[in-house]
Amino acid sequence: MDKLMRELRSNLLSNQDISIIKNELWQLPIRSYNVSFSRVKRFKMDILMKMLLLAFQETDIRRAATLADMLLVEELFIHDLIGKMERTGLVRLEKQGYKLTAKGHDYLGKGIFEEDMEEDQAPIFYSHVHGEYRLASDQTNPEAEKILPTYRYAIDGTVDWDEIYELLSKEESGSAEENFQVIVTDVIGCEELGTESIPCIEFQLYDQKQDIFYARVWNGMIGGWDETLAKQIEEQEVVKWREAMDKQKELQN
């Protein structure tokens, strides 16, 4: 951390108009959760399944053998496919024959098929200060809680299920692989694991040329400058920094 601080100071002071008024090191508390969620595999509907659904939609058919003869496909294969569509709720057997359910009509219209997957889990961090959830990484520092003061504008909050769902949907569902997509369907549970401590480096700066005060904060979790934290500090303290400098000038005169 000391090496990083020296590098950041050197970078900031490369501009001769900038001076560092104060430099602080503190920890940002973030909540850690273990989130469980349900998923499905989404496929583009294959031509044979589409043909079966269209046949059930237009004709009264009860036996796999009838379809096998119509489509010139092995009866066992047709039987297995009908069983799969029954298990996933696309068709049901009535007196007249197999009929499409509302789900079956919907999937046929969209040309998709979804198959349930095992439930999954993901570790998630939540920063109340940022109002932001993110998948947990290895950027935490276990020693920070013991040796660093806590961020002076830290706040608390409650779990937002919708935001967790959005995060998981974006992270888990973004790419198609092997002709299917993994889609997060629901957040099932959220277990709070505790509070993690993220080391942050704060610089209070003065630009002599522009005659302005501002803050820069290096956030150890994202490995970069954090505009949200910097703006929070500026909103609370810039006026005080200006008043302190004005008093100092008065004393010097």
C-alpha positions as CSV (number, residue, x, y, z in Angstrom):
1,M,0.0,0.0,0.0
2,D,2.9,2.4,0.8
3,K,4.4,1.8,-2.7
4,L,1.0,2.5,-4.3
5,M,0.6,5.7,-2.3
6,R,4.0,6.9,-3.4
7,E,3.2,6.2,-7.1
8,L,-0.2,8.0,-6.8
9,R,1.4,11.0,-5.2
10,S,4.1,11.2,-7.8
11,N,1.5,11.0,-10.6
12,L,-0.7,13.7,-9.1
13,L,2.3,16.0,-8.4
14,S,3.5,15.7,-12.0
15,N,1.3,18.7,-12.6
16,Q,3.2,21.6,-11.1
17,D,0.0,23.5,-10.4
18,I,-1.2,20.8,-8.0
19,S,-0.4,20.6,-4.4
20,I,-1.5,18.0,-1.9
21,I,-3.2,19.5,1.2
22,K,-3.7,16.2,3.0
23,N,-3.3,12.5,2.3
24,E,-5.4,9.9,4.2
25,L,-5.7,6.1,4.3
26,W,-9.0,4.5,5.4
27,Q,-11.3,1.5,4.9
28,L,-14.6,1.4,3.1
29,P,-17.0,-1.1,4.7
30,I,-19.0,-3.2,2.2
31,R,-21.4,-6.0,2.9
32,S,-20.7,-9.5,1.7
33,Y,-23.6,-11.8,0.6
34,N,-23.9,-15.4,-0.7
35,V,-26.8,-15.3,-3.2
36,S,-28.5,-18.4,-4.6
37,F,-30.5,-18.2,-7.8
38,S,-32.3,-20.3,-10.4
39,R,-31.3,-20.6,-14.0
40,V,-32.5,-22.1,-17.3
41,K,-30.8,-23.0,-20.5
42,R,-32.4,-21.2,-23.5
43,F,-32.1,-22.8,-26.9
44,K,-33.3,-21.8,-30.3
45,M,-36.1,-24.3,-30.9
46,D,-35.0,-27.1,-33.3
47,I,-37.0,-27.9,-36.4
48,L,-38.4,-31.2,-35.1
49,M,-39.8,-29.8,-31.9
50,K,-41.4,-27.0,-33.9
51,M,-42.9,-29.5,-36.3
52,L,-44.4,-31.5,-33.3
53,L,-45.8,-28.4,-31.7
54,L,-47.4,-27.3,-35.0
55,A,-48.8,-30.8,-35.5
56,F,-50.3,-30.8,-32.0
57,Q,-51.7,-27.4,-32.6
58,E,-53.4,-28.3,-35.9
59,T,-54.3,-32.0,-35.4
60,D,-55.6,-34.4,-32.7
61,I,-52.7,-36.8,-32.1
62,R,-52.3,-39.1,-29.1
63,R,-49.7,-41.6,-30.2
64,A,-46.0,-41.1,-30.9
65,A,-46.2,-43.7,-33.6
66,T,-48.6,-41.5,-35.6
67,L,-46.1,-38.7,-35.7
68,A,-43.3,-41.0,-36.4
69,D,-45.1,-42.2,-39.5
70,M,-46.0,-38.6,-40.6
71,L,-42.5,-37.3,-40.1
72,L,-40.5,-40.4,-41.1
73,V,-38.6,-40.3,-37.7
74,E,-37.9,-43.1,-35.3
75,E,-40.9,-43.6,-32.9
76,L,-38.6,-43.8,-29.8
77,F,-37.1,-40.4,-30.7
78,I,-40.5,-38.9,-31.0
79,H,-41.6,-40.5,-27.7
80,D,-38.6,-39.0,-25.9
81,L,-39.2,-35.6,-27.3
82,I,-42.9,-35.6,-26.4
83,G,-41.9,-36.6,-22.9
84,K,-39.5,-33.7,-22.7
85,M,-42.1,-31.3,-23.8
86,E,-44.6,-32.7,-21.2
87,R,-42.0,-32.3,-18.4
88,T,-41.3,-28.7,-19.4
89,G,-45.0,-27.8,-19.6
90,L,-45.2,-27.2,-23.3
91,V,-47.9,-29.8,-24.0
92,R,-50.4,-31.9,-22.0
93,L,-52.4,-35.0,-23.0
94,E,-56.1,-34.5,-23.2
95,K,-59.0,-36.7,-24.4
96,Q,-58.5,-35.7,-28.1
97,G,-54.8,-35.9,-27.9
98,Y,-51.8,-33.7,-27.1
99,K,-52.5,-30.0,-26.8
100,L,-50.3,-27.0,-26.4
101,T,-50.3,-25.2,-23.1
102,A,-50.1,-21.4,-22.9
103,K,-46.3,-21.8,-22.4
104,G,-46.2,-24.0,-25.5
105,H,-47.9,-21.4,-27.6
106,D,-45.6,-18.8,-26.2
107,Y,-42.4,-20.7,-26.9
108,L,-43.6,-21.8,-30.4
109,G,-44.3,-18.1,-31.2
110,K,-40.9,-17.0,-30.0
111,G,-39.0,-20.0,-31.5
112,I,-37.3,-20.9,-28.2
113,F,-37.1,-23.7,-25.7
114,E,-35.9,-23.5,-22.1
115,E,-34.7,-26.2,-19.8
116,D,-34.2,-25.9,-16.0
117,M,-30.7,-26.0,-14.6
118,E,-29.4,-26.7,-11.1
119,E,-29.5,-23.8,-8.7
120,D,-26.3,-21.8,-8.5
121,Q,-24.7,-19.4,-6.0
122,A,-22.5,-16.3,-6.3
123,P,-20.7,-14.2,-3.7
124,I,-21.7,-10.5,-4.0
125,F,-20.4,-7.3,-2.5
126,Y,-22.7,-4.3,-1.8
127,S,-21.4,-0.8,-1.1
128,H,-24.1,1.2,0.6
129,V,-22.1,4.4,-0.2
130,H,-22.3,3.7,-3.9
131,G,-25.7,2.0,-3.9
132,E,-24.0,-0.6,-6.1
133,Y,-23.8,-4.4,-6.1
134,R,-20.9,-6.3,-7.8
135,L,-19.6,-9.8,-8.0
136,A,-17.1,-10.4,-5.2
137,S,-13.4,-10.4,-6.1
138,D,-10.2,-11.0,-4.2
139,Q,-9.5,-7.3,-3.7
140,T,-10.4,-7.2,0.0
141,N,-7.7,-6.7,2.7
142,P,-8.4,-8.6,5.9
143,E,-6.0,-6.3,7.8
144,A,-7.7,-3.1,6.9
145,E,-10.4,-3.5,9.5
146,K,-7.8,-3.7,12.3
147,I,-5.4,-1.0,11.3
148,L,-7.4,1.7,9.3
149,P,-10.2,4.1,10.4
150,T,-13.6,3.7,8.7
151,Y,-14.7,6.0,5.9
152,R,-16.2,9.0,7.7
153,Y,-19.3,9.1,5.5
154,A,-20.1,5.4,5.5
155,I,-23.9,4.6,5.5
156,D,-26.0,1.6,6.0
157,G,-28.9,0.2,3.9
158,T,-31.1,-2.8,3.1
159,V,-30.9,-5.5,0.4
160,D,-32.5,-4.6,-3.0
161,W,-33.5,-7.9,-4.6
162,D,-34.2,-6.3,-8.0
163,E,-30.7,-4.9,-8.2
164,I,-29.2,-8.2,-7.3
165,Y,-31.3,-9.9,-10.0
166,E,-30.2,-7.3,-12.6
167,L,-26.5,-7.9,-11.7
168,L,-26.8,-11.6,-12.0
169,S,-28.8,-11.4,-15.2
170,K,-26.1,-9.2,-16.7
171,E,-23.1,-11.3,-15.5
172,E,-24.6,-14.8,-16.0
173,S,-26.7,-14.4,-19.1
174,G,-24.6,-12.3,-21.5
175,S,-23.0,-14.8,-23.8
176,A,-24.3,-17.7,-25.9
177,E,-22.2,-20.9,-25.8
178,E,-22.8,-24.2,-27.5
179,N,-26.0,-22.8,-29.1
180,F,-27.7,-21.9,-25.8
181,Q,-27.8,-19.1,-23.3
182,V,-27.9,-19.3,-19.5
183,I,-30.7,-17.1,-18.2
184,V,-31.2,-16.2,-14.5
185,T,-34.8,-16.6,-13.7
186,D,-35.1,-15.7,-10.0
187,V,-33.1,-14.9,-6.9
188,I,-34.0,-17.6,-4.3
189,G,-32.0,-16.5,-1.2
190,C,-29.5,-14.1,0.1
191,E,-27.3,-14.9,3.1
192,E,-25.3,-12.1,4.7
193,L,-21.8,-13.2,5.4
194,G,-20.5,-10.1,7.1
195,T,-18.6,-6.9,6.4
196,E,-15.5,-6.6,4.3
197,S,-13.0,-3.8,4.5
198,I,-11.7,-2.1,1.4
199,P,-8.5,0.0,1.7
200,C,-8.8,3.4,0.1
201,I,-6.3,6.3,-0.4
202,E,-7.6,9.8,-0.2
203,F,-5.9,13.0,-1.6
204,Q,-7.1,16.5,-0.8
205,L,-5.8,18.7,-3.6
206,Y,-5.5,22.3,-4.6
207,D,-5.0,23.6,-8.1
208,Q,-3.2,26.9,-7.9
209,K,-3.8,27.8,-11.5
210,Q,-7.6,27.4,-11.4
211,D,-7.8,28.2,-7.7
212,I,-10.0,25.2,-6.9
213,F,-10.0,22.4,-4.3
214,Y,-10.9,18.9,-5.1
215,A,-10.5,15.3,-3.9
216,R,-9.2,12.1,-5.5
217,V,-9.8,8.7,-3.9
218,W,-8.2,5.4,-5.0
219,N,-10.6,2.6,-4.3
220,G,-8.8,-0.8,-3.6
221,M,-11.9,-2.8,-4.7
222,I,-12.0,-1.4,-8.2
223,G,-8.3,-0.7,-8.5
224,G,-8.8,2.8,-9.7
225,W,-10.0,6.4,-9.0
226,D,-13.5,6.5,-7.4
227,E,-15.5,9.5,-8.6
228,T,-18.4,8.8,-6.2
229,L,-16.3,8.8,-3.1
230,A,-14.4,11.9,-4.3
231,K,-17.7,13.8,-4.9
232,Q,-19.1,12.9,-1.5
233,I,-16.0,14.2,0.2
234,E,-16.0,17.4,-1.9
235,E,-19.7,18.1,-1.1
236,Q,-19.0,17.9,2.6
237,E,-15.6,19.5,3.0
238,V,-14.4,21.7,0.1
239,V,-15.9,24.8,1.7
240,K,-14.0,24.0,4.9
241,W,-10.7,23.6,3.0
242,R,-11.2,27.0,1.4
243,E,-11.9,28.6,4.8
244,A,-8.8,27.0,6.3
245,M,-6.6,28.3,3.5
246,D,-8.1,31.8,3.8
247,K,-7.5,31.8,7.6
248,Q,-3.9,30.7,7.0
249,K,-3.4,33.6,4.6
250,E,-4.8,36.0,7.1
251,L,-2.4,34.8,9.8
252,Q,0.6,35.1,7.4
253,N,-0.4,38.7,6.6
